[in-house]
Amino acid sequence: MASTLKVYHLPGAWGLPTVSPFCLKLDAWLRMTGIEHESVTVATPFAGPKGKAPWIEQDGQKLGDSTFIIAHLAERFGVDPDAHLTPAQRGLAVAIQRLIDENLYWTMVHDRWMNDANWQQFRDVVLGGLAVPLRRVLGPIARRGVKKQLEGHGMGIHGAAEIAAIGRRDVNALSDILGEQDWFFGAEPSSTDAVVYAQLVNIWRAPFESEVRRAIGQTPNLVAFIDRFAARYYP
Ligand SMILES: N[C@@H](CCC(=O)N[C@@H](CS)C(=O)NCC(=O)O)C(=O)O
């Protein structure tokens, strides 16, 4: 018999089970599919097989990366919340996921970590699982590491106003794709809704001033979408 599926994620705040959009994406997808598991909160992502959160462990095997994990679990448990999608919608689902995971996410990282006022608050959230003296030492080191990641990705070479414009454009694109629909692909939720919710709610619910957060506030259909998803999967 298979051992319990363990899902490792970073700590939560602001009423969210985790402040990591990738961890929340997986958590939301697990809620959507009803796969039984044990959630384990970790203070740092370093024990994961890729040094990032989330990761899972079952039968002595670890697997990292939310997208690989979801593909693995869908096959292992024979579930597919995307079964109703047309080929064109499947293509669009990949494009939306890339927009969020590979672009919009990095605007949020910039706003949380590089904006001084936001960082004063966020450091105690993101390092909240560590003892206070360790937090004080690790905070600046972690911040320098994230700055390097941002530059390596490419987002970090832009100025704050440019990053805001990039994020605003992503948010408006998502709003245009959703339009009047309840879910990104019509009347039934799919994995894309978990991807979008996890990222948007992490910007929307965080008490940080940012242009991207303001952009979400100016798209009533996305705000309604966040509330709809939360009401259905996080009542
Ligand atoms: N592609 C990965 C990205 C995971 C990721 O970047 N997780 C962040 C937390 S939101 C992390 O663990 N960062 C730690 C680090 O980069 O040192 C996924 O989809 O799971």
The ligand as a Gaussian input file, in Angstrom:
#p B3LYP/6-31G(d) Opt

LIG

0 1
 N        8.969000      26.251000     -10.911000
 C        8.830000      26.047000      -9.491000
 C        9.095000      27.350000      -8.771000
 C        9.073000      27.201000      -7.247000
 C        9.603000      28.439000      -6.545000
 O       10.196000      29.341000      -7.138000
 N        9.352000      28.488000      -5.230000
 C        9.843000      29.580000      -4.441000
 C        8.810000      29.976000      -3.403000
 S        7.486000      30.858000      -4.145000
 C       11.072000      29.130000      -3.692000
 O       11.080000      28.090000      -3.081000
 N       12.111000      29.946000      -3.729000
 C       13.293000      29.711000      -2.952000
 C       14.540000      30.045000      -3.671000
 O       14.487000      30.284000      -4.887000
 O       15.580000      30.040000      -3.017000
 C        7.442000      25.477000      -9.197000
 O        6.544000      25.582000     -10.049000
 O        7.271000      24.869000      -8.136000

